[in-house]
Amino acid sequence: MDHFLYRNGHLHAEEVPLSDIAAAVGTPFYCYSAATLTRHYTLFKDALNPLPNLVCFAIKSLSNVAVLKLLGDLGAGMDVVSGGEYLRARAAGVPGDRIVFSGVGKTREEMRLALEGGIRQFNLESEPEMRALSEVAASMGVIAPVTVRVNPDVDAKTHAKIATGKSENKFGIPISRAAEVYAEIARLPGLKVVGIDVHIGSQLTELEPFEQAFRKVADLTETLRAQGHMITRLDLGGGLGIPYTRSNEAPPLPTDYGAMIKRTLGHLGCEIEIEPGRLISGNSGVLVSKVIYVKNGEGRDFLILDAAMNDLVRPSMYDAHHDIVPVIEPPPASPSRAYDVVGPVCETGDTFAKGRDLPLMADDDLVAFRSAGAYGAVMASEYNTRPLVPEVLVKGDQFAVIRRRPSFDEMIARDSIPEWL
Ligand SMILES: *Cc1c(COP(=O)(O)O)cnc(C)c1O
């Protein structure tokens, strides 16, 4: 459920008509709903209660500081995958002891930054990384709390680019070698084991792969405890999928996910950490764009929008589907037409949808891409020297620009011409 609904024939974000925002901010723009973000976070909290837990928002899915502040103020932790994301979380007022640091290639500088600023735990992904963190922590005279991300070798049954839990993926340490690695951590200075971490992929639409992975984590917990390690936290990663179409998809609900976690891991007495990204942010955002031209080609009609693949890359990168809806609700039984929905960027990959049924559209009409809150704005680029799309946050009847559109002068001024040229 989200808070983007038609009221009086106009698509609203909560109580604000999207066309009002378009008039004030210009198009294209991303718009997020505070009520939807809050609702999704709360669903996870409720699903895990009464187990001790921390819901760490995966901020790579949507990293605007205003959004992080909203979630942080509700008590959310944050899952970060870079020094930059760590600084964003801190800028949003999230304390270090609610931030977990994931990612396969943490640099020594990033480790130092997090140790200085305060960190809940590092999720280690390899032995070289483990040794580097030991050196950095020992040289600073501090102890780094760690988990090891184990790779459980399960098939997440999702898009190849976002599956991470098979042995051929670059992520984590094979679960079969975990005991050896934990033993080495126990010997190294500057490190302290606090738990186990696992994350098998993104946009999973079944619970079964999670359950397989979590059962392996439960067994590993018992093995490691028997070997004398203190396993008090289980970080289960993110990855729960969302419905991208209104009709047929029905991914598992956070309630079912929570019940399965309690069933498979509840007896271990661990604090449960989860790292949902997409399920909190995905349906909390839309991308609003304007039709520049309706172009009638041979046997095909094109809707040329002012948004492009650089603003929302998921369709061209992951073959992802986004529902596209007119901002002004068409009257019932109005005629429709199949459009190829494209952006103005100079490559054929700049296609959002082919043969998509939409009501008859005209130049300057507004459309909204649904489910664009996750992996939307954060993956945008300035390809074709197109300014990064602004972001707007709505709460009730209020809205505010939470990242403004840069001017062309600002964009061009970042380049410099060497004096020897
Ligand atoms: C990407 C990622 C997540 C979030 O995944 P979603 O599918 O957005 O829930 C969580 N943890 C790690 C380690 C990740 O890489």
The ligand as an SDF file (V2000), in Angstrom:
LIG
                    3D

 15 15  0  0  0  0  0  0  0  0999 V2000
   21.5430   -3.9670   -1.3960 C   0  0  0  0  0  0  0  0  0  0  0  0
   21.6990   -4.4870   -0.0260 C   0  0  0  0  0  0  0  0  0  0  0  0
   20.6350   -4.4510    0.8760 C   0  0  0  0  0  0  0  0  0  0  0  0
   19.2620   -3.9490    0.5120 C   0  0  0  0  0  0  0  0  0  0  0  0
   18.6500   -4.7330   -0.4480 O   0  0  0  0  0  0  0  0  0  0  0  0
   17.1000   -4.4680   -0.8220 P   0  0  0  0  0  0  0  0  0  0  0  0
   16.8240   -5.4390   -1.8860 O   0  0  0  0  0  0  0  0  0  0  0  0
   16.9780   -3.0710   -1.2740 O   0  0  0  0  0  0  0  0  0  0  0  0
   16.3080   -4.7370    0.4130 O   0  0  0  0  0  0  0  0  0  0  0  0
   20.8540   -4.8930    2.1740 C   0  0  0  0  0  0  0  0  0  0  0  0
   22.0720   -5.3520    2.5540 N   0  0  0  0  0  0  0  0  0  0  0  0
   23.1220   -5.4130    1.7130 C   0  0  0  0  0  0  0  0  0  0  0  0
   24.4200   -5.9230    2.2030 C   0  0  0  0  0  0  0  0  0  0  0  0
   22.9760   -4.9800    0.3990 C   0  0  0  0  0  0  0  0  0  0  0  0
   24.0180   -5.0460   -0.4350 O   0  0  0  0  0  0  0  0  0  0  0  0
  1  2  1  0
  2  3  1  0
  2 14  2  0
  3  4  1  0
  3 10  2  0
  4  5  1  0
  5  6  1  0
  6  7  2  0
  6  8  1  0
  6  9  1  0
 10 11  1  0
 11 12  2  0
 12 13  1  0
 12 14  1  0
 14 15  1  0
M  END
$$$$
